[in-house]
């Protein structure tokens, strides 16, 4: 009876070691998935933040929003895309310049 108890303890120890190895392997293999999920979570948080602040902006300035919508409707789609690309370029340039400028 004593010998079988020792064998059970040895088998238990081997199983615990095997489980630890499998957990480490799973964690290593799941690292890219975790990174993708983290990126997705960050992107969703940014979208939620942007939508929340855009809706607050629309509520605070309804006339300006209506004027902007009317101006976009009056312009042709090609012209809208040109202005959007220019705006994006200026915004991106400002963000990169802000890193080099001292804080005021």
C-alpha positions in Angstrom: 0.0 0.0 0.0 2.9 2.4 0.8 4.5 1.8 -2.5 1.3 2.7 -4.5 1.0 5.9 -2.4 4.5 6.9 -3.4 3.8 6.1 -7.0 0.6 8.3 -6.8 2.7 11.2 -5.4 5.3 10.8 -8.1 2.6 10.6 -10.8 0.9 13.7 -9.3 4.2 15.6 -9.3 4.8 14.7 -13.0 1.3 15.8 -13.9 1.7 19.1 -12.1 5.0 19.7 -13.9 3.4 18.8 -17.3 0.5 21.2 -16.6 3.0 24.0 -15.8 4.8 23.3 -19.0 1.6 23.4 -21.0 0.5 26.6 -19.4 3.8 28.3 -20.3 3.6 27.0 -23.8 0.0 28.3 -24.1 1.0 31.7 -22.8 3.8 31.9 -25.3 1.6 30.9 -28.2 -1.2 33.2 -27.2 1.1 36.3 -26.9 0.3 37.5 -30.5 -3.4 37.1 -29.9 -3.1 39.1 -26.7 -1.3 41.9 -28.5 -4.0 42.0 -31.2 -6.7 42.1 -28.6 -4.9 44.9 -26.7 -4.6 46.9 -29.9 -8.3 46.3 -30.7 -9.2 47.4 -27.1 -7.2 50.6 -27.6 -8.8 51.4 -30.9 -12.3 50.8 -29.6 -11.5 53.1 -26.6 -10.3 55.8 -29.0 -13.4 55.5 -31.1 -15.7 55.7 -28.1 -13.7 58.8 -26.8 -14.0 60.5 -30.2 -17.7 59.8 -30.6 -18.4 61.0 -27.1 -16.5 64.3 -27.6 -17.9 64.8 -31.1 -21.4 64.4 -29.8 -20.6 66.9 -27.0 -19.2 69.3 -29.6 -22.4 69.0 -31.7 -24.6 69.7 -28.7 -22.6 72.7 -27.7 -22.4 74.2 -31.2 -25.4 73.1 -33.3 -25.3 76.1 -35.6 -21.6 75.6 -36.5 -22.3 71.9 -37.1 -25.3 72.7 -39.3 -23.1 75.2 -41.2 -20.3 72.7 -41.7 -22.8 70.1 -42.9 -24.3 72.6 -45.4 -20.9 73.6 -46.7 -19.9 69.9 -47.2 -23.2 69.3 -49.0 -22.6 72.3 -51.3 -19.1 71.3 -52.2 -18.3 68.5 -54.6 -17.0 65.2 -53.2 -13.6 65.6 -54.9 -13.2 69.0 -53.3 -14.3 67.6 -49.9 -11.7 64.8 -50.1 -9.0 67.4 -51.1 -9.8 69.5 -48.0 -10.0 66.5 -45.7 -6.6 65.3 -46.9 -5.1 68.8 -46.3 -6.7 69.0 -42.9 -5.3 65.6 -42.0 -1.9 66.6 -43.2 -1.9 69.8 -41.1 -3.1 67.8 -38.1 -0.5 65.2 -38.5 2.2 67.8 -39.0 1.1 69.7 -35.9 1.3 66.5 -33.8 4.8 65.8 -34.9 5.9 69.4 -34.4 4.4 69.4 -30.9 6.8 66.7 -29.8 9.8 69.0 -30.6 8.3 72.3 -29.3 8.8 73.1 -25.6 5.7 73.0 -23.4 4.3 76.5 -22.7 
